[in-house]
Amino acid sequence: MFFEWQGSQPVTLRCVDKYHETLDTVSLKLADLSESLLFEFKAGQFINLGVEVNGKIECRAYSLSSLSGDDYLQLTIKRVDAGKVSNYIIDKLLVGDTVQALPPTGEFNCIDHPPVTLQGKKKALLISAGCGITPVFAMAKQWLSNDEKVDIEFLHIARSQQETIYFDLLETYHAAYPDFHLKLLLKNRGDTLYPEGRLDAQWLLELVSDFKQRTVYLCGPRQFMQDVQGYLNELGFDMANFYQESFTPAASEETTVSNEGATVSVPNFAQSIDAKKGQVLAEVLEGAGLPLIVACRSGICGSCKCKVRQGSVSSASQETLTAEEIEQGYVLACSSTIESDLEVQIG
Ligand code: FES
């Protein structure tokens, strides 16, 4: 039986394994309670996970690193400052505990966006930093396990070998697969053979000299991704062959909360909330206890979609919205900051 979209109904999954990848990162394996469910997805996609923290279900999106068709889902989760769900999973979730999950989704995947064939060869450049390694590693695994003959340059940036997620696996793949070329760039190389440095255009050229012949898949912190995109542009890369995803919060990066007040009314829940201009709409709605699912907090998953019936917001992402929905006033609350008094409809 396959894990298929079931409206908005989540399924209950059981944690069947949990182990540290690095000091501040764990991997989880989640299986169906009856152990009869197979998980089909496109490598690079994520799931929205619902975890009970202090009596309340909190939702977050996590990329998958298992293979499609496995009888479990694997996630790799890194500790983040004040990360309510990530830190709960790392510190408290036990093997045997259950979580809720919606089926895998996401545009950043290597099925909808396969590597282009250039000069008779499919070539990919996977670039990641930190926990951004998860979806791109899933892509590499899929190509290799299906023997898809994709030549893979795997460029990962980390602080040190000890802080490199999947380090042993990466080295194993590098040794085992002629089509998998590991390029690690470490801030602190220690006694490894990997180079030490901060990625820039020069490093990119040096580490992957034929990058212009490759399809690039990029995942990492937002600033890192903006920098890499800048290097690719600077070096004349064809951005038609470029795909990216970041789980860094999209809203509130460039806006500051003002002292000016604004009222957010939500008539279908008989609520009128005092807020400030510049505040992230999702935080205001969540703070008032309204039932808004805010999973990825990055404008990617669409779970926080709501309709602004009056007033205006400034939106950093409209990624999952159709032109028609945008026209009707739908916004992604996680990626929208308040500009005026608002009337909002949830659900
Ligand atoms: S929470 Fe995912 S788009 Fe807003």
Boltz pocket constraint, residues with backbone or C-beta under 6 A from the ligand:
constraints:
  - pocket:
      binder: B
      contacts: [[A, 293], [A, 294], [A, 295], [A, 296], [A, 297], [A, 298], [A, 299], [A, 300], [A, 301], [A, 302], [A, 303], [A, 304], [A, 305], [A, 332], [A, 333], [A, 334], [A, 335]]
      max_distance: 6.0
